């Protein structure tokens, strides 16, 4: 099973209103390729200069024009009000597509 890691800047969208971005993000994306035993998986982390209003389902867009639905959870160990940087983990739901 091969692991592919990419990073860059992207956009986070509310799942209910995907035409309006919630925030610009800096991300680290990890992906595994599908095998005959396992489906493709993707997950990662991103940082923001402000705290998200709510956690849960979002759409995330990457630099290579792929988008996908993900669940966002807080990384409370790394986030800091003092440094004004907030870190979050995301887990992909379904595939990544070019929309």
VOTOR-984292 format. One record per residue (C-alpha): residue number from 1; z, y, x; residue in three letters. Coordinates in steps of 0.5 Angstrom, whole numbers, plus 500, padded with zeros to 3 digits. Example, Ala and Ser with C-alpha at 12.3 -4.5 7.8 and 13.67 -1.06 7.14 Angstrom:
! residues 2
1, 516, 491, 525, ALA
2, 514, 498, 527, SER
//
This chain:
! residues 99
1, 500, 500, 500, UNK
2, 498, 507, 503, UNK
3, 502, 513, 502, UNK
4, 498, 520, 502, UNK
5, 502, 526, 503, UNK
6, 499, 533, 502, UNK
7, 502, 540, 501, UNK
8, 499, 547, 499, UNK
9, 500, 552, 494, UNK
10, 499, 550, 486, UNK
11, 501, 552, 479, UNK
12, 506, 550, 474, UNK
13, 504, 550, 467, UNK
14, 508, 549, 461, UNK
15, 506, 543, 457, UNK
16, 506, 546, 451, UNK
17, 502, 552, 453, UNK
18, 497, 550, 459, UNK
19, 493, 556, 459, UNK
20, 499, 561, 462, UNK
21, 502, 559, 468, UNK
22, 509, 559, 469, UNK
23, 510, 560, 477, UNK
24, 506, 559, 483, UNK
25, 509, 554, 487, UNK
26, 509, 551, 494, UNK
27, 509, 543, 494, UNK
28, 509, 537, 498, UNK
29, 505, 531, 494, UNK
30, 506, 524, 495, UNK
31, 501, 519, 493, UNK
32, 500, 511, 493, UNK
33, 493, 508, 492, UNK
34, 493, 503, 486, UNK
35, 492, 496, 488, UNK
36, 491, 490, 483, UNK
37, 499, 489, 483, UNK
38, 501, 496, 482, UNK
39, 498, 502, 479, UNK
40, 497, 509, 482, UNK
41, 503, 513, 483, UNK
42, 505, 520, 485, UNK
43, 511, 525, 486, UNK
44, 513, 530, 490, UNK
45, 517, 537, 491, UNK
46, 516, 544, 490, UNK
47, 520, 551, 492, UNK
48, 520, 557, 488, UNK
49, 523, 564, 489, UNK
50, 526, 564, 482, UNK
51, 530, 559, 478, UNK
52, 526, 555, 472, UNK
53, 528, 557, 465, UNK
54, 528, 549, 463, UNK
55, 527, 543, 466, UNK
56, 523, 537, 463, UNK
57, 515, 536, 462, UNK
58, 510, 541, 465, UNK
59, 503, 541, 468, UNK
60, 502, 542, 475, UNK
61, 496, 544, 478, UNK
62, 494, 543, 486, UNK
63, 489, 546, 491, UNK
64, 484, 541, 490, UNK
65, 483, 543, 482, UNK
66, 487, 536, 480, UNK
67, 492, 537, 475, UNK
68, 497, 532, 472, UNK
69, 503, 532, 467, UNK
70, 510, 531, 471, UNK
71, 517, 531, 469, UNK
72, 521, 536, 473, UNK
73, 528, 536, 476, UNK
74, 532, 540, 480, UNK
75, 534, 539, 487, UNK
76, 541, 542, 487, UNK
77, 543, 540, 494, UNK
78, 537, 544, 497, UNK
79, 537, 550, 492, UNK
80, 541, 556, 494, UNK
81, 542, 563, 490, UNK
82, 544, 566, 497, UNK
83, 537, 565, 500, UNK
84, 533, 566, 493, UNK
85, 529, 559, 494, UNK
86, 530, 554, 489, UNK
87, 527, 547, 490, UNK
88, 525, 542, 485, UNK
89, 523, 534, 485, UNK
90, 517, 532, 480, UNK
91, 515, 525, 478, UNK
92, 508, 524, 476, UNK
93, 506, 521, 469, UNK
94, 499, 518, 468, UNK
95, 494, 520, 473, UNK
96, 491, 526, 476, UNK
97, 485, 529, 473, UNK
98, 480, 535, 475, UNK
99, 480, 539, 469, UNK
//
